Amino acid sequence: MRSVPVAKKFDGRRMNARPALALLLTMWCAVTTGALGAPPAPTHVTAEDFPWDDGTNAMVRWSFDSAAAGEVAGFRISRKLTADEIALERSERRVKAAEAAYDKSFNSALEPATSEEDYFVERDAHSPTKRQAAIDRATAEALAAAERADSEPLSEFRAIGRADANDVSFKVTTLTAETPYEFRVTTLGADDSESAGVDALPVTPERQAFVGERVWLFILLVGLCSIIIGAIALARGGFRMKVRRIAGLDAVDEAIGRATEMGRPVLFIPGIQDMDNVQTVAGVTILSRVAKTAAEYDAKIEVPTSRSLVMTACRDAVQGAYYAAGRPEAYNPEAIRYITDEQFGYVAYVAGRMVREKPATCIYMGQFYAESLLLSENGNAIHAIQIAGTAETSQLPFFVAACDYTLIGEEFFAASAYLSGEPTQLGSLFGQDIGKMLAMLLIIIGVTLATLGALYGGNAQRAADYLAQTVLKQ
């Protein structure tokens, strides 16, 4: 019998083993990459404009077999780039490719120069410097790199979010109104596999007349306005509204009477800000009441201002107060003058005026900064009665330390209603206090729900989230 060479026997066995090895390799690849194939794709993918919004949201919905929900990890939602976004991304890609190619070529082309002259100076009329040659070569390679980057394919869809396996909808935000958008949904397998994408028809978000998410804000606003209007109506109808006693305001009449007795002026400072500041407006309102009392007591009042518009407003307020007191002939517009917009230049003038004139009463009502202590210390040095009021918390300690009376925060804004006693202002103040109590009640409810939610979860946490993210959303 003829013998077979060992080498041939070995080759034959290797050839017979190839189909088995290929089958094993195929099975191994199938197991490691999602053996049984990609997960099923979602169906009935739709995109629709989100109702009652400002045109920046859209809702993507889809269907999926609930029996297969346990086999998937979730869903990926992608958005197709708009024409402007694609152009911008291509431009950014070209710039990055060109910059990288230029830097690489320029740095590699320059050899260490033997001297500064070899690096910067031309060897002859036809040979550029080594640096210029490197720049020319790098520029050419940068242009070529930009062209190559521009010719590369660009994926038009970008992932914008991920939904859980049990979700069948996804809210897309930060869109641009009146711009068409296309969306795609893919299923994500538990083994990192991904199904084929299913596209939705284009949708164009539209701006609505009202934003539905802020309906609670509208309800709260209407409710607060109704409370204030109702309180004003009650005050006008004769309902007596009591305002707690504010010592600083009660002392105004006493301070002006002291100035009258001493024959010295009353100095009123309406802050250093313009009329667009609410504290300045409150200060001018208080000035009207102070000026009326001064006119009745025949006391001289001086109002130096640091803004020309504030000067005009103060003159109108003081003139009206003198007319209301029945002494229009005593009104002196020169007593209300504009000094300067410069902060410390204004302070220097007022401080000098204090030392020379020695007013018996100094009243500071408005927005103050670093000048608060400078003014009040000068007033304290001349032994004047000082009454201050501001909502600037950083300056309140200085006024409290140097003045006889200080209106803190809300007392300052309530001063006009307190001094005038007019039903409209008292009703408005009463309604605002009710609104503050309702705000405090909402805070207490929210803190309680958040605490219960953190301890026990469930409905308490959902209620706290709804209160914070829906009811109180700004």
Secondary structure by P-SEA (a helix, b strand, c coil): cbbbbaaaaaaaaaaaaaaaaaaaaaaaaaaacccccccccccbbbbbccccccccbbbbbbcccccccccccbbbbbbbbcaaaaaaaaaaaaaaaaaaaaaaaaaaaccccccccccccccccccccaaaaaaaaaaaaaaaaaaaaaacccccccccccccccccbbbbccccccbbbbbbbbbbcccccccccccccbbbbbbccccccaaaaaaaaaaaaaaaaaaaaaaaacccccccccccccaaaaaaaaaaaacbbbbbbccccccccaaaaaaaaaaaaaaaaaaaabbbbbbbbccaaaaaaaaaaaaaaaaaacccccccccccccccccaaaaaaaaaaaaaaccccbbbbbcccccaaaaaaaaaaaaccbbbbbbccccaaaaaaacccccccaaaaaaaaaaaaccaaaaaaaaaaaaaaaaaaaaaaaaaaaaaaaaacccaaaaaaaaaacccccc
